[in-house]
Amino acid sequence: MLESTRRIIWLAVGVSLWIGALVFTWTGIRHTEQLLDASGIRTHPQVRSLYESPSNITESEHYTGAQIICFVQDSANDSIGLELEGRVYPNRSDELKASLIQQIQLDGVYGVSYSWGASGKVVHIAFHKMN
């Protein structure tokens, strides 16, 4: 009788732990969904595409110098023309990239304007310092 009681107790403990883990997981999933809904990520995803023309531009975009440097590094092989403070950078060789990066202030705020080609893709991006 003692051995069967011990097995039943261990079985009850195992089932309880398994049910507790399921409840804990379900609660975590529900809280994550609520946080995503509250933050607007699910209902209003932010799309930042530089390659397709938007249908309606109502506000100006602003970027920090650090974001511009990341953009220059990430788009090194693109054929998009780049302009900073009136100076045009037609291609992105290493020397031009280095001089462009030296001109950018990391904590500066830059406005941006886009030029689109006939196909609706961005062909030129101009950054100008806001402050």
N, CA, C and O atoms as CSV, one atom per row, in Angstrom:
chain,resi,resn,atom,element,x,y,z
A,1,MET,N,N,0.821,-1.186,0.000
A,1,MET,CA,C,0.000,0.000,0.000
A,1,MET,C,C,0.871,1.258,0.000
A,1,MET,O,O,0.509,2.259,-0.620
A,2,LEU,N,N,1.975,1.217,0.666
A,2,LEU,CA,C,2.852,2.361,0.742
A,2,LEU,C,C,3.450,2.687,-0.631
A,2,LEU,O,O,3.571,3.861,-0.982
A,3,GLU,N,N,3.822,1.681,-1.404
A,3,GLU,CA,C,4.414,1.884,-2.729
A,3,GLU,C,C,3.393,2.477,-3.695
A,3,GLU,O,O,3.745,3.376,-4.460
A,4,SER,N,N,2.171,2.023,-3.693
A,4,SER,CA,C,1.149,2.547,-4.598
A,4,SER,C,C,0.772,3.981,-4.212
A,4,SER,O,O,0.478,4.793,-5.089
A,5,THR,N,N,0.777,4.300,-2.931
A,5,THR,CA,C,0.488,5.671,-2.496
A,5,THR,C,C,1.591,6.611,-2.972
A,5,THR,O,O,1.314,7.720,-3.428
A,6,ARG,N,N,2.826,6.170,-2.865
A,6,ARG,CA,C,3.959,6.982,-3.315
A,6,ARG,C,C,3.866,7.243,-4.820
A,6,ARG,O,O,4.128,8.361,-5.263
A,7,ARG,N,N,3.502,6.245,-5.603
A,7,ARG,CA,C,3.368,6.416,-7.053
A,7,ARG,C,C,2.234,7.384,-7.388
A,7,ARG,O,O,2.378,8.205,-8.293
A,8,ILE,N,N,1.140,7.304,-6.694
A,8,ILE,CA,C,0.013,8.208,-6.935
A,8,ILE,C,C,0.404,9.647,-6.596
A,8,ILE,O,O,0.032,10.575,-7.314
A,9,ILE,N,N,1.145,9.834,-5.517
A,9,ILE,CA,C,1.584,11.179,-5.133
A,9,ILE,C,C,2.523,11.745,-6.196
A,9,ILE,O,O,2.376,12.903,-6.588
A,10,TRP,N,N,3.492,10.946,-6.674
A,10,TRP,CA,C,4.411,11.409,-7.717
A,10,TRP,C,C,3.672,11.703,-9.028
A,10,TRP,O,O,4.007,12.652,-9.737
A,11,LEU,N,N,2.690,10.901,-9.334
A,11,LEU,CA,C,1.875,11.152,-10.527
A,11,LEU,C,C,1.107,12.454,-10.384
A,11,LEU,O,O,1.035,13.236,-11.332
A,12,ALA,N,N,0.531,12.698,-9.212
A,12,ALA,CA,C,-0.212,13.940,-8.978
A,12,ALA,C,C,0.709,15.154,-9.054
A,12,ALA,O,O,0.329,16.191,-9.598
A,13,VAL,N,N,1.920,15.028,-8.509
A,13,VAL,CA,C,2.891,16.124,-8.576
A,13,VAL,C,C,3.278,16.383,-10.029
A,13,VAL,O,O,3.338,17.539,-10.446
A,14,GLY,N,N,3.536,15.361,-10.790
A,14,GLY,CA,C,3.910,15.528,-12.196
A,14,GLY,C,C,2.810,16.168,-13.017
A,14,GLY,O,O,3.070,17.067,-13.817
A,15,VAL,N,N,1.577,15.709,-12.824
A,15,VAL,CA,C,0.446,16.279,-13.554
A,15,VAL,C,C,0.246,17.736,-13.146
A,15,VAL,O,O,-0.049,18.575,-13.997
A,16,SER,N,N,0.399,18.048,-11.866
A,16,SER,CA,C,0.240,19.422,-11.390
A,16,SER,C,C,1.295,20.338,-11.998
A,16,SER,O,O,0.985,21.451,-12.422
A,17,LEU,N,N,2.538,19.872,-12.041
A,17,LEU,CA,C,3.595,20.671,-12.654
A,17,LEU,C,C,3.342,20.890,-14.145
A,17,LEU,O,O,3.585,21.978,-14.668
A,18,TRP,N,N,2.859,19.861,-14.821
A,18,TRP,CA,C,2.588,19.970,-16.246
A,18,TRP,C,C,1.456,20.970,-16.501
A,18,TRP,O,O,1.559,21.798,-17.405
A,19,ILE,N,N,0.392,20.902,-15.723
A,19,ILE,CA,C,-0.729,21.839,-15.865
A,19,ILE,C,C,-0.279,23.255,-15.511
A,19,ILE,O,O,-0.682,24.213,-16.170
A,20,GLY,N,N,0.552,23.397,-14.476
A,20,GLY,CA,C,1.077,24.711,-14.112
A,20,GLY,C,C,1.907,25.323,-15.221
A,20,GLY,O,O,1.811,26.523,-15.477
A,21,ALA,N,N,2.721,24.517,-15.884
A,21,ALA,CA,C,3.534,25.015,-16.997
A,21,ALA,C,C,2.648,25.462,-18.158
A,21,ALA,O,O,2.930,26.477,-18.795
A,22,LEU,N,N,1.587,24.717,-18.437
A,22,LEU,CA,C,0.662,25.114,-19.501
A,22,LEU,C,C,-0.019,26.441,-19.178
A,22,LEU,O,O,-0.123,27.317,-20.037
A,23,VAL,N,N,-0.475,26.584,-17.950
A,23,VAL,CA,C,-1.146,27.822,-17.546
A,23,VAL,C,C,-0.169,28.996,-17.620
A,23,VAL,O,O,-0.528,30.067,-18.110
A,24,PHE,N,N,1.045,28.809,-17.144
A,24,PHE,CA,C,2.053,29.861,-17.176
A,24,PHE,C,C,2.372,30.276,-18.613
A,24,PHE,O,O,2.497,31.467,-18.898
A,25,THR,N,N,2.503,29.312,-19.513
A,25,THR,CA,C,2.768,29.599,-20.925
A,25,THR,C,C,1.602,30.342,-21.555
A,25,THR,O,O,1.807,31.320,-22.275
A,26,TRP,N,N,0.383,29.891,-21.294
A,26,TRP,CA,C,-0.806,30.534,-21.855
A,26,TRP,C,C,-0.914,31.977,-21.364
A,26,TRP,O,O,-1.255,32.870,-22.140
A,27,THR,N,N,-0.628,32.210,-20.092
A,27,THR,CA,C,-0.676,33.560,-19.540
A,27,THR,C,C,0.376,34.448,-20.193
A,27,THR,O,O,0.099,35.607,-20.501
A,28,GLY,N,N,1.565,33.927,-20.403
A,28,GLY,CA,C,2.617,34.689,-21.071
A,28,GLY,C,C,2.241,35.064,-22.486
A,28,GLY,O,O,2.508,36.184,-22.922
A,29,ILE,N,N,1.627,34.150,-23.207
A,29,ILE,CA,C,1.198,34.424,-24.581
A,29,ILE,C,C,0.133,35.513,-24.594
A,29,ILE,O,O,0.186,36.418,-25.427
A,30,ARG,N,N,-0.826,35.436,-23.687
A,30,ARG,CA,C,-1.891,36.447,-23.613
A,30,ARG,C,C,-1.333,37.821,-23.284
A,30,ARG,O,O,-1.755,38.816,-23.871
A,31,HIS,N,N,-0.377,37.889,-22.343
A,31,HIS,CA,C,0.220,39.175,-21.990
A,31,HIS,C,C,1.021,39.755,-23.151
A,31,HIS,O,O,1.000,40.965,-23.376
A,32,THR,N,N,1.716,38.909,-23.879
A,32,THR,CA,C,2.469,39.373,-25.040
A,32,THR,C,C,1.537,39.929,-26.104
A,32,THR,O,O,1.825,40.973,-26.691
A,33,GLU,N,N,0.430,39.254,-26.362
A,33,GLU,CA,C,-0.540,39.749,-27.338
A,33,GLU,C,C,-1.125,41.083,-26.903
A,33,GLU,O,O,-1.310,41.979,-27.727
A,34,GLN,N,N,-1.416,41.221,-25.614
A,34,GLN,CA,C,-1.955,42.487,-25.112
A,34,GLN,C,C,-0.942,43.618,-25.248
A,34,GLN,O,O,-1.312,44.738,-25.599
A,35,LEU,N,N,0.321,43.342,-24.977
A,35,LEU,CA,C,1.353,44.364,-25.114
A,35,LEU,C,C,1.536,44.778,-26.572
A,35,LEU,O,O,1.693,45.963,-26.867
A,36,LEU,N,N,1.518,43.806,-27.483
A,36,LEU,CA,C,1.651,44.132,-28.896
A,36,LEU,C,C,0.471,44.958,-29.385
A,36,LEU,O,O,0.649,45.903,-30.153
A,37,ASP,N,N,-0.725,44.610,-28.947
A,37,ASP,CA,C,-1.900,45.390,-29.325
A,37,ASP,C,C,-1.821,46.803,-28.761
A,37,ASP,O,O,-2.150,47.767,-29.452
A,38,ALA,N,N,-1.388,46.930,-27.516
A,38,ALA,CA,C,-1.296,48.241,-26.882
A,38,ALA,C,C,-0.230,49.111,-27.539
A,38,ALA,O,O,-0.396,50.327,-27.629
A,39,SER,N,N,0.849,48.508,-27.993
A,39,SER,CA,C,1.919,49.297,-28.608
A,39,SER,C,C,1.616,49.646,-30.055
A,39,SER,O,O,2.304,50.483,-30.639
A,40,GLY,N,N,0.618,49.034,-30.638
A,40,GLY,CA,C,0.235,49.354,-32.004
A,40,GLY,C,C,1.011,48.604,-33.054
A,40,GLY,O,O,0.826,48.867,-34.242
A,41,ILE,N,N,1.867,47.687,-32.676
A,41,ILE,CA,C,2.682,46.968,-33.652
A,41,ILE,C,C,1.811,46.083,-34.534
A,41,ILE,O,O,2.059,45.960,-35.733
A,42,ARG,N,N,0.813,45.481,-33.955
A,42,ARG,CA,C,-0.039,44.598,-34.758
A,42,ARG,C,C,-1.057,45.377,-35.565
A,42,ARG,O,O,-1.347,45.022,-36.707
A,43,THR,N,N,-1.608,46.445,-34.982
A,43,THR,CA,C,-2.679,47.151,-35.660
A,43,THR,C,C,-2.180,48.172,-36.670
A,43,THR,O,O,-2.835,48.394,-37.688
A,44,HIS,N,N,-1.030,48.804,-36.413
A,44,HIS,CA,C,-0.480,49.808,-37.309
A,44,HIS,C,C,1.008,49.561,-37.526
A,44,HIS,O,O,1.833,50.259,-36.937
A,45,PRO,N,N,1.370,48.594,-38.349
A,45,PRO,CA,C,2.801,48.330,-38.552
A,45,PRO,C,C,3.456,49.497,-39.286
A,45,PRO,O,O,2.856,50.105,-40.172
A,46,GLN,N,N,4.682,49.795,-38.906
A,46,GLN,CA,C,5.417,50.881,-39.520
A,46,GLN,C,C,6.220,50.329,-40.686
A,46,GLN,O,O,7.053,49.438,-40.518
A,47,VAL,N,N,5.962,50.861,-41.851
A,47,VAL,CA,C,6.670,50.418,-43.037
A,47,VAL,C,C,7.617,51.527,-43.452
A,47,VAL,O,O,7.183,52.647,-43.724
A,48,ARG,N,N,8.897,51.227,-43.503
A,48,ARG,CA,C,9.907,52.208,-43.893
A,48,ARG,C,C,10.611,51.695,-45.140
A,48,ARG,O,O,11.711,51.149,-45.047
A,49,SER,N,N,10.005,51.858,-46.286
A,49,SER,CA,C,10.611,51.409,-47.517
A,49,SER,C,C,11.138,52.609,-48.286
A,49,SER,O,O,10.413,53.578,-48.510
A,50,LEU,N,N,12.384,52.544,-48.683
A,50,LEU,CA,C,12.972,53.630,-49.453
A,50,LEU,C,C,12.840,53.396,-50.953
A,50,LEU,O,O,13.243,54.242,-51.750
A,51,TYR,N,N,12.288,52.273,-51.336
A,51,TYR,CA,C,12.328,51.902,-52.736
A,51,TYR,C,C,10.997,52.001,-53.458
A,51,TYR,O,O,10.969,51.929,-54.686
A,52,GLU,N,N,9.911,52.161,-52.754
A,52,GLU,CA,C,8.621,52.312,-53.413
A,52,GLU,C,C,8.033,53.657,-53.032
A,52,GLU,O,O,8.094,54.061,-51.871
A,53,SER,N,N,7.472,54.342,-53.994
A,53,SER,CA,C,6.956,55.668,-53.710
A,53,SER,C,C,5.661,55.570,-52.912
A,53,SER,O,O,4.779,54.786,-53.262
A,54,PRO,N,N,5.540,56.344,-51.862
A,54,PRO,CA,C,4.292,56.338,-51.091
A,54,PRO,C,C,3.216,57.083,-51.849
A,54,PRO,O,O,3.507,57.957,-52.666
A,55,SER,N,N,1.978,56.736,-51.575
A,55,SER,CA,C,0.880,57.357,-52.300
A,55,SER,C,C,0.522,58.717,-51.719
A,55,SER,O,O,-0.023,59.566,-52.424
A,56,ASN,N,N,0.826,58.936,-50.424
A,56,ASN,CA,C,0.431,60.184,-49.801
A,56,ASN,C,C,1.499,60.585,-48.783
A,56,ASN,O,O,1.679,59.912,-47.768
A,57,ILE,N,N,2.196,61.668,-49.054
A,57,ILE,CA,C,3.201,62.156,-48.112
A,57,ILE,C,C,2.634,63.405,-47.457
A,57,ILE,O,O,2.409,64.412,-48.127
A,58,THR,N,N,2.403,63.344,-46.154
A,58,THR,CA,C,1.820,64.478,-45.459
A,58,THR,C,C,2.756,65.079,-44.427
A,58,THR,O,O,2.509,66.195,-43.968
A,59,GLU,N,N,3.801,64.402,-44.051
A,59,GLU,CA,C,4.713,64.922,-43.045
A,59,GLU,C,C,6.144,64.703,-43.501
A,59,GLU,O,O,6.434,63.809,-44.295
A,60,SER,N,N,7.031,65.539,-42.980
A,60,SER,CA,C,8.437,65.382,-43.342
A,60,SER,C,C,9.082,64.352,-42.429
A,60,SER,O,O,8.691,64.187,-41.274
A,61,GLU,N,N,10.063,63.676,-42.964
A,61,GLU,CA,C,10.781,62.675,-42.193
A,61,GLU,C,C,12.068,63.286,-41.685
A,61,GLU,O,O,12.688,64.116,-42.351
A,62,HIS,N,N,12.462,62.861,-40.489
A,62,HIS,CA,C,13.695,63.325,-39.884
A,62,HIS,C,C,14.513,62.124,-39.454
A,62,HIS,O,O,13.974,61.142,-38.944
A,63,TYR,N,N,15.815,62.209,-39.662
A,63,TYR,CA,C,16.722,61.144,-39.279
A,63,TYR,C,C,17.884,61.744,-38.503
A,63,TYR,O,O,18.254,62.900,-38.712
A,64,THR,N,N,18.452,60.951,-37.611
A,64,THR,CA,C,19.667,61.388,-36.933
A,64,THR,C,C,20.866,61.063,-37.822
A,64,THR,O,O,20.761,60.291,-38.774
A,65,GLY,N,N,21.992,61.660,-37.494
A,65,GLY,CA,C,23.202,61.382,-38.253
A,65,GLY,C,C,23.587,59.917,-38.189
A,65,GLY,O,O,24.078,59.354,-39.167
A,66,ALA,N,N,23.364,59.296,-37.030
A,66,ALA,CA,C,23.687,57.874,-36.881
A,66,ALA,C,C,22.832,57.020,-37.820
A,66,ALA,O,O,23.322,56.047,-38.394
A,67,GLN,N,N,21.561,57.380,-37.975
A,67,GLN,CA,C,20.699,56.625,-38.884
A,67,GLN,C,C,21.156,56.786,-40.335
A,67,GLN,O,O,21.079,55.841,-41.120
A,68,ILE,N,N,21.629,57.977,-40.687
A,68,ILE,CA,C,22.103,58.202,-42.051
A,68,ILE,C,C,23.361,57.372,-42.308
A,68,ILE,O,O,23.508,56.789,-43.382
A,69,ILE,N,N,24.256,57.317,-41.342
A,69,ILE,CA,C,25.470,56.505,-41.510
A,69,ILE,C,C,25.110,55.037,-41.695
A,69,ILE,O,O,25.691,54.357,-42.540
A,70,CYS,N,N,24.161,54.549,-40.915
A,70,CYS,CA,C,23.704,53.157,-41.084
A,70,CYS,C,C,23.109,52.951,-42.465
A,70,CYS,O,O,23.342,51.919,-43.095
A,71,PHE,N,N,22.338,53.928,-42.945
A,71,PHE,CA,C,21.764,53.824,-44.281
A,71,PHE,C,C,22.856,53.762,-45.349
A,71,PHE,O,O,22.778,52.958,-46.278
A,72,VAL,N,N,23.866,54.609,-45.212
A,72,VAL,CA,C,24.963,54.628,-46.193
A,72,VAL,C,C,25.695,53.288,-46.186
A,72,VAL,O,O,26.025,52.753,-47.245
A,73,GLN,N,N,25.946,52.754,-45.009
A,73,GLN,CA,C,26.645,51.474,-44.915
A,73,GLN,C,C,25.799,50.336,-45.481
A,73,GLN,O,O,26.319,49.462,-46.174
A,74,ASP,N,N,24.493,50.343,-45.190
A,74,ASP,CA,C,23.621,49.251,-45.641
A,74,ASP,C,C,23.325,49.304,-47.130
A,74,ASP,O,O,23.080,48.269,-47.748
A,75,SER,N,N,23.343,50.478,-47.705
A,75,SER,CA,C,22.979,50.601,-49.117
A,75,SER,C,C,24.195,50.901,-49.984
A,75,SER,O,O,24.089,51.641,-50.961
A,76,ALA,N,N,25.325,50.345,-49.643
A,76,ALA,CA,C,26.569,50.640,-50.363
A,76,ALA,C,C,26.518,50.201,-51.819
A,76,ALA,O,O,27.166,50.817,-52.666
A,77,ASN,N,N,25.772,49.163,-52.128
A,77,ASN,CA,C,25.739,48.639,-53.497
A,77,ASN,C,C,24.541,49.144,-54.300
A,77,ASN,O,O,24.379,48.762,-55.459
A,78,ASP,N,N,23.711,49.982,-53.717
A,78,ASP,CA,C,22.537,50.489,-54.424
A,78,ASP,C,C,22.940,51.580,-55.413
A,78,ASP,O,O,24.001,52.192,-55.288
A,79,SER,N,N,22.089,51.804,-56.378
A,79,SER,CA,C,22.366,52.833,-57.383
A,79,SER,C,C,21.612,54.120,-57.086
A,79,SER,O,O,21.406,54.933,-57.987
A,80,ILE,N,N,21.201,54.318,-55.855
A,80,ILE,CA,C,20.468,55.518,-55.470
A,80,ILE,C,C,21.467,56.657,-55.267
A,80,ILE,O,O,22.464,56.505,-54.562
A,81,GLY,N,N,21.182,57.807,-55.898
A,81,GLY,CA,C,22.029,58.970,-55.703
A,81,GLY,C,C,21.817,59.545,-54.307
A,81,GLY,O,O,20.697,59.547,-53.797
A,82,LEU,N,N,22.880,60.026,-53.698
A,82,LEU,CA,C,22.819,60.522,-52.330
A,82,LEU,C,C,23.359,61.943,-52.284
A,82,LEU,O,O,24.377,62.248,-52.906
A,83,GLU,N,N,22.674,62.811,-51.548
A,83,GLU,CA,C,23.094,64.207,-51.427
A,83,GLU,C,C,23.053,64.593,-49.953
A,83,GLU,O,O,22.088,64.297,-49.248
A,84,LEU,N,N,24.112,65.256,-49.498
A,84,LEU,CA,C,24.170,65.739,-48.117
A,84,LEU,C,C,24.574,67.203,-48.133
A,84,LEU,O,O,25.665,67.546,-48.589
A,85,GLU,N,N,23.700,68.064,-47.638
A,85,GLU,CA,C,23.955,69.503,-47.568
A,85,GLU,C,C,24.375,70.083,-48.923
A,85,GLU,O,O,25.290,70.903,-48.993
A,86,GLY,N,N,23.708,69.657,-49.990
A,86,GLY,CA,C,23.969,70.192,-51.317
A,86,GLY,C,C,25.089,69.509,-52.080
A,86,GLY,O,O,25.247,69.760,-53.275
A,87,ARG,N,N,25.866,68.661,-51.440
A,87,ARG,CA,C,26.941,67.941,-52.133
A,87,ARG,C,C,26.428,66.576,-52.566
A,87,ARG,O,O,25.916,65.808,-51.751
A,88,VAL,N,N,26.566,66.279,-53.849
A,88,VAL,CA,C,26.035,65.042,-54.421
A,88,VAL,C,C,27.106,63.960,-54.380
A,88,VAL,O,O,28.263,64.199,-54.725
A,89,TYR,N,N,26.706,62.777,-53.955
A,89,TYR,CA,C,27.572,61.595,-53.925
A,89,TYR,C,C,26.989,60.569,-54.894
A,89,TYR,O,O,26.150,59.762,-54.494
A,90,PRO,N,N,27.418,60.582,-56.167
A,90,PRO,CA,C,26.789,59.720,-57.166
A,90,PRO,C,C,27.071,58.240,-56.963
A,90,PRO,O,O,26.203,57.405,-57.219
A,91,ASN,N,N,28.262,57.907,-56.511
A,91,ASN,CA,C,28.556,56.498,-56.262
A,91,ASN,C,C,29.092,56.375,-54.852
A,91,ASN,O,O,29.365,57.383,-54.201
A,92,ARG,N,N,29.242,55.173,-54.382
A,92,ARG,CA,C,29.618,54.980,-52.984
A,92,ARG,C,C,30.962,54.261,-52.877
A,92,ARG,O,O,31.052,53.182,-52.291
A,93,SER,N,N,31.981,54.856,-53.435
A,93,SER,CA,C,33.305,54.274,-53.251
A,93,SER,C,C,33.721,54.479,-51.795
A,93,SER,O,O,33.091,55.243,-51.064
A,94,ASP,N,N,34.770,53.802,-51.389
A,94,ASP,CA,C,35.197,53.884,-49.992
A,94,ASP,C,C,35.636,55.289,-49.604
A,94,ASP,O,O,35.378,55.731,-48.485
A,95,GLU,N,N,36.307,56.007,-50.535
A,95,GLU,CA,C,36.736,57.373,-50.215
A,95,GLU,C,C,35.549,58.303,-50.040
A,95,GLU,O,O,35.502,59.103,-49.106
A,96,LEU,N,N,34.587,58.187,-50.955
A,96,LEU,CA,C,33.397,59.040,-50.847
A,96,LEU,C,C,32.595,58.704,-49.601
A,96,LEU,O,O,32.063,59.593,-48.936
A,97,LYS,N,N,32.513,57.415,-49.289
A,97,LYS,CA,C,31.796,57.015,-48.081
A,97,LYS,C,C,32.476,57.580,-46.842
A,97,LYS,O,O,31.806,58.058,-45.926
A,98,ALA,N,N,33.792,57.528,-46.810
A,98,ALA,CA,C,34.532,58.042,-45.656
A,98,ALA,C,C,34.346,59.550,-45.513
A,98,ALA,O,O,34.159,60.040,-44.400
A,99,SER,N,N,34.393,60.301,-46.626
A,99,SER,CA,C,34.204,61.752,-46.532
A,99,SER,C,C,32.771,62.100,-46.155
A,99,SER,O,O,32.533,63.070,-45.435
A,100,LEU,N,N,31.823,61.318,-46.635
A,100,LEU,CA,C,30.424,61.541,-46.265
A,100,LEU,C,C,30.221,61.313,-44.774
A,100,LEU,O,O,29.558,62.105,-44.104
A,101,ILE,N,N,30.785,60.244,-44.262
A,101,ILE,CA,C,30.632,59.916,-42.848
A,101,ILE,C,C,31.308,60.971,-41.978
A,101,ILE,O,O,30.821,61.265,-40.886
A,102,GLN,N,N,32.422,61.547,-42.437
A,102,GLN,CA,C,33.088,62.596,-41.662
A,102,GLN,C,C,32.270,63.872,-41.589
A,102,GLN,O,O,32.397,64.620,-40.620
A,103,GLN,N,N,31.438,64.145,-42.577
A,103,GLN,CA,C,30.628,65.356,-42.595
A,103,GLN,C,C,29.383,65.253,-41.720
A,103,GLN,O,O,28.820,66.277,-41.333
A,104,ILE,N,N,28.951,64.057,-41.409
A,104,ILE,CA,C,27.698,63.866,-40.680
A,104,ILE,C,C,27.950,63.996,-39.185
A,104,ILE,O,O,28.888,63.407,-38.648
A,105,GLN,N,N,27.110,64.769,-38.524
A,105,GLN,CA,C,27.143,64.849,-37.068
A,105,GLN,C,C,26.193,63.787,-36.529
A,105,GLN,O,O,25.010,63.775,-36.870
A,106,LEU,N,N,26.706,62.903,-35.694
A,106,LEU,CA,C,25.902,61.769,-35.220
A,106,LEU,C,C,24.636,62.197,-34.495
A,106,LEU,O,O,23.592,61.562,-34.645
A,107,ASP,N,N,24.714,63.264,-33.713
A,107,ASP,CA,C,23.536,63.678,-32.942
A,107,ASP,C,C,22.719,64.744,-33.660
A,107,ASP,O,O,21.735,65.242,-33.112
A,108,GLY,N,N,23.114,65.102,-34.881
A,108,GLY,CA,C,22.363,66.091,-35.646
A,108,GLY,C,C,21.071,65.506,-36.197
A,108,GLY,O,O,20.943,64.295,-36.374
A,109,VAL,N,N,20.126,66.384,-36.460
A,109,VAL,CA,C,18.845,65.968,-37.040
A,109,VAL,C,C,18.811,66.443,-38.486
A,109,VAL,O,O,19.069,67.612,-38.771
A,110,TYR,N,N,18.496,65.542,-39.380
A,110,TYR,CA,C,18.502,65.826,-40.807
A,110,TYR,C,C,17.119,65.555,-41.392
A,110,TYR,O,O,16.495,64.532,-41.111
A,111,GLY,N,N,16.661,66.494,-42.210
A,111,GLY,CA,C,15.449,66.269,-42.984
A,111,GLY,C,C,15.814,65.549,-44.260
A,111,GLY,O,O,16.975,65.549,-44.670
A,112,VAL,N,N,14.836,64.940,-44.886
A,112,VAL,CA,C,15.120,64.168,-46.091
A,112,VAL,C,C,14.082,64.489,-47.153
A,112,VAL,O,O,12.910,64.718,-46.853
A,113,SER,N,N,14.534,64.501,-48.394
A,113,SER,CA,C,13.608,64.614,-49.517
A,113,SER,C,C,13.996,63.559,-50.547
A,113,SER,O,O,15.173,63.260,-50.746
A,114,TYR,N,N,12.986,63.011,-51.188
A,114,TYR,CA,C,13.188,61.900,-52.122
A,114,TYR,C,C,12.853,62.354,-53.536
A,114,TYR,O,O,12.018,63.235,-53.737
A,115,SER,N,N,13.513,61.742,-54.509
A,115,SER,CA,C,13.179,61.904,-55.922
A,115,SER,C,C,12.905,60.521,-56.481
A,115,SER,O,O,13.712,59.602,-56.338
A,116,TRP,N,N,11.751,60.389,-57.122
A,116,TRP,CA,C,11.355,59.091,-57.669
A,116,TRP,C,C,11.489,59.076,-59.179
A,116,TRP,O,O,11.295,60.092,-59.847
A,117,GLY,N,N,11.821,57.916,-59.701
A,117,GLY,CA,C,11.902,57.725,-61.138
A,117,GLY,C,C,10.537,57.372,-61.710
A,117,GLY,O,O,9.542,57.323,-60.987
A,118,ALA,N,N,10.502,57.131,-62.995
A,118,ALA,CA,C,9.243,56.815,-63.674
A,118,ALA,C,C,8.662,55.489,-63.199
A,118,ALA,O,O,7.448,55.293,-63.258
A,119,SER,N,N,9.504,54.584,-62.733
A,119,SER,CA,C,9.016,53.276,-62.280
A,119,SER,C,C,8.491,53.313,-60.849
A,119,SER,O,O,7.986,52.305,-60.355
A,120,GLY,N,N,8.602,54.455,-60.176
A,120,GLY,CA,C,8.114,54.560,-58.809
A,120,GLY,C,C,9.152,54.225,-57.762
A,120,GLY,O,O,8.840,54.153,-56.573
A,121,LYS,N,N,10.393,54.019,-58.196
A,121,LYS,CA,C,11.467,53.718,-57.243
A,121,LYS,C,C,12.274,54.979,-56.953
A,121,LYS,O,O,12.379,55.876,-57.790
A,122,VAL,N,N,12.830,55.024,-55.772
A,122,VAL,CA,C,13.637,56.166,-55.377
A,122,VAL,C,C,14.934,56.162,-56.185
A,122,VAL,O,O,15.622,55.144,-56.262
A,123,VAL,N,N,15.263,57.308,-56.787
A,123,VAL,CA,C,16.495,57.420,-57.557
A,123,VAL,C,C,17.484,58.382,-56.901
A,123,VAL,O,O,18.676,58.351,-57.204
A,124,HIS,N,N,16.986,59.244,-55.994
A,124,HIS,CA,C,17.855,60.227,-55.340
A,124,HIS,C,C,17.291,60.567,-53.963
A,124,HIS,O,O,16.085,60.751,-53.797
A,125,ILE,N,N,18.184,60.648,-52.984
A,125,ILE,CA,C,17.802,61.021,-51.624
A,125,ILE,C,C,18.688,62.185,-51.203
A,125,ILE,O,O,19.913,62.113,-51.307
A,126,ALA,N,N,18.060,63.259,-50.727
A,126,ALA,CA,C,18.795,64.443,-50.277
A,126,ALA,C,C,18.541,64.660,-48.795
A,126,ALA,O,O,17.394,64.736,-48.356
A,127,PHE,N,N,19.624,64.758,-48.026
A,127,PHE,CA,C,19.552,65.044,-46.585
A,127,PHE,C,C,20.003,66.469,-46.343
A,127,PHE,O,O,21.011,66.905,-46.899
A,128,HIS,N,N,19.271,67.198,-45.521
A,128,HIS,CA,C,19.671,68.562,-45.150
A,128,HIS,C,C,19.540,68.721,-43.636
A,128,HIS,O,O,18.603,68.219,-43.017
A,129,LYS,N,N,20.495,69.424,-43.071
A,129,LYS,CA,C,20.570,69.575,-41.611
A,129,LYS,C,C,19.434,70.448,-41.109
A,129,LYS,O,O,19.150,71.508,-41.666
A,130,MET,N,N,18.792,69.983,-40.047
A,130,MET,CA,C,17.656,70.720,-39.490
A,130,MET,C,C,18.069,71.642,-38.343
A,130,MET,O,O,17.443,72.683,-38.145
A,131,ASN,N,N,19.101,71.288,-37.589
A,131,ASN,CA,C,19.484,72.132,-36.446
A,131,ASN,C,C,20.928,72.531,-36.531
A,131,ASN,O,O,21.425,73.240,-35.657
